[in-house]
């Protein structure tokens, strides 16, 4: 019975993943090579040309999505690291309060939070209208339906996913290690580069995974804050599935996007050095 205990423990989670992840993925893979329509039905013809056709047709949206995801992730790191650093080393007894403030936006629906940005950034909204009235901005200045609005929305919505793993990694850094570096005549910047930053890489690695993937596949921010020139691949997949009922093309696009992100993640892990990250996490 003891030998079966580990397998029994993972059985519920394994069944959950099999039913709600593996089975739908297999079904979607089958749909991606079918032909037909909703009226006459879809038949399996192993038409792998769906992948090539959709990739060629929507390569601009693919590249735009990856670009938005990369830009949003880089900005999120730049914003999240100082916040996580301050909470971990300067938060004191109020760390829980600061973390609650970080998580507070999640108490509001994702869509509502994004729509609130649309009201804030509207041409005659509470932010731009006073600036235009005072002459600080030209009358034709606008933020909505631009790449800036979409990337800004992505960063705002996914920033906590970057802050939390970095904070966890920084929280594990022993302050005595920094003090030891300074005792060896290392400057504060040198101690940070040689001690704190390497030990926080596991958090940065996890944060990138938790932000880049959903940012790249996101369609809400582009749909609400962007315009026709800011359409992301997620918007195309949504339209294919829910509006055009073109299930094979939508499934092919989904798998192509997933494959592209997996390649990017593995390349990122290779460049960062997962062995070094795991060694730092184990310390």
Secondary structure as GFF3:
##gff-version 3
##sequence-region A 1 283
A	DSSP	alpha_helix	2	17	.	.	.	ID=ss1
A	DSSP	pi_helix	18	22	.	.	.	ID=ss2
A	DSSP	alpha_helix	23	31	.	.	.	ID=ss3
A	DSSP	beta_strand	34	37	.	.	.	ID=ss4
A	DSSP	beta_strand	41	44	.	.	.	ID=ss5
A	DSSP	alpha_helix	49	57	.	.	.	ID=ss6
A	DSSP	alpha_helix	59	90	.	.	.	ID=ss7
A	DSSP	three_ten_helix	92	94	.	.	.	ID=ss8
A	DSSP	alpha_helix	95	103	.	.	.	ID=ss9
A	DSSP	three_ten_helix	104	107	.	.	.	ID=ss10
A	DSSP	alpha_helix	110	120	.	.	.	ID=ss11
A	DSSP	alpha_helix	128	133	.	.	.	ID=ss12
A	DSSP	alpha_helix	147	171	.	.	.	ID=ss13
A	DSSP	alpha_helix	175	183	.	.	.	ID=ss14
A	DSSP	alpha_helix	188	191	.	.	.	ID=ss15
A	DSSP	pi_helix	192	196	.	.	.	ID=ss16
A	DSSP	alpha_helix	197	217	.	.	.	ID=ss17
A	DSSP	alpha_helix	220	225	.	.	.	ID=ss18
A	DSSP	three_ten_helix	228	230	.	.	.	ID=ss19
A	DSSP	alpha_helix	233	242	.	.	.	ID=ss20
A	DSSP	alpha_helix	247	272	.	.	.	ID=ss21
A	DSSP	alpha_helix	274	282	.	.	.	ID=ss22
###
